[in-house]
Amino acid sequence: MKINVLVAEIGSTTTVVNAFNGIGGPCPKFLGQGQFPTTVLNGDVTVGLKGAVESLRNSLKLDDIAYDEMLATSSAAGGLRMTVHGLVYDMTVRAAKEAALGAGGIIKMVTAGRLRRTDLKKIQEINPNIILVAGGVDYGERDTALYNFEAIAAMRLGIPMIYAGNIENQDEIKEIAEEFDVKLYLVDNVYPKVDMLNVEPTRKVIQDAFEEHIIHAPGMTKVRDMVSGPIIPTPGAVMEAAKLLKEALGDLVVFDVGGATTDVHSVTQGSEEINRILISPEPEAKRTVEGDLGVYVNLAHIVEKIGIENLKKEFPDAEELVENAKPIPETDREKEFIERLTKEAVLTSLERHAGALRHLYGPSGKKTIAEGKDLTNVKYIVGTGGALTRLPNRVKILEAIGKYGKGTELFPTSNSKVIIDNNYIMASLGVLSKKYPMDALLLLKESMEIK
């Protein structure tokens, strides 16, 4: 059978392949899914890719599979490891960090101001895939970004570097990159003026740099033997799908609870009322990743946060459930327990992602300010990832968001509608949207049962 497009999600442990037909026509269709252990550590990721395609063939009960195109997302080979270096933490550093996270980066180090010897040593130890240097508004402070870029370039690490700082430095940055033979990506300033973020150009360049890097990573060198279209980081693909869905439906927030982490993607400008009292700018599209909130690999962290004694009040057998935890819960009891942990992961990640109101008191009385991301205008709360697409009470877990908080947090309201990525294909559709946006949108709506 000839299939239009296969999209592979090459994870650190599992490779999933989703099949789509009718792409480019009026009725795109999701056909099914196959999966196989990722073989990046074996030295050839295409072994796992072929295994996932074979699994798909079996699930569709086909004699053979041929395809026109294969696209991919990847978090294998350690994902997109980045270090980020800026000038002032609450300004250029935060802007650069938002750009890196929104593109799907795993940020291993963040610095503000001039790099010290110990910082340079740490960068060397981390061995990131990409290094992002920013600093200074346009035509403002120049020296810090130049110093940092040259100090890193002089180590000759062979790592691509992105410069997204004061545009007045660009000619000198090019000269430094040439001198030390650094692969350079120049992009517009992520923080061109005070209180102005410009993260989208940097996000795009990060994804381009990732695609160029990933095919040279250990085990990934043969990936182009099968993948003919773009390869982008899996979290970046979810963000692409979220932005596409926002344009069609309105402001939204996406929760992706996995075995190791919980990612939150919001696409909203917030309310005019909150924007008037916001003390620092926030990007319209924002991603946060919580590395301690996973319902399998990091299950112990969530249990510790709730408290084992508190859990025992609901689950007298909590210790046994923790000890015998599986990647995918099987019994009703195991599912109930993972639902409790998933709810904790959702609400904790919400607290960390969203902003809040603060009251300041001075000679003129009380003044209210807002800090952080405003989610009060969110119309849709979206669930994706293993837990929030497969657990029986996934909708109820996300509905808890509208009733949560003390009133000062900038959380979604109870008017927000919960929708689920039932086919668990949001990341695949994010990469599909790079080439076929209308098809991706139709398939997103179908997966989420939106008429």
Secondary structure, DSSP 4 states (H G I P E B T S, - for coil): -EEEEEEEEE-SSEEEEEEEESTTSS--EEEEEEEEE--GGGT-HHHHHHHHHHHHHHHTT-S--EEEEEEEEE--TT--EEEEEESSIIIIIHHHHHHHHHTT-EEEEEEESSPPHHHHHHHHHH--SEEEE--S-TTS--HHHHHHHHHHHTT-----EEE-S-GGGHHHHHHHHHHTT--EEE---SS-BTTB---HHHHHHHHHHHHHHHTTSTT-TTGGGT--S-EEEHHHHHHHHHHHHHHHH-SEEEEEE-SS-EEEEEE----HHHHTTBSS---SEEEEEETT--SSTTHHHHHHHH-HHHHHHH-TTHHHHHHT--SS--SHHHHHHHHHHHHHHHHHHHHHHB-EEEEEEETTEEEEEEESB--TT--EEEEEHHHHHHSTTHHHHHHGGGG-S-SSB----TTPEEEE-TTS-HHHHHHHTTT-HHHHHHHHHHHTT--
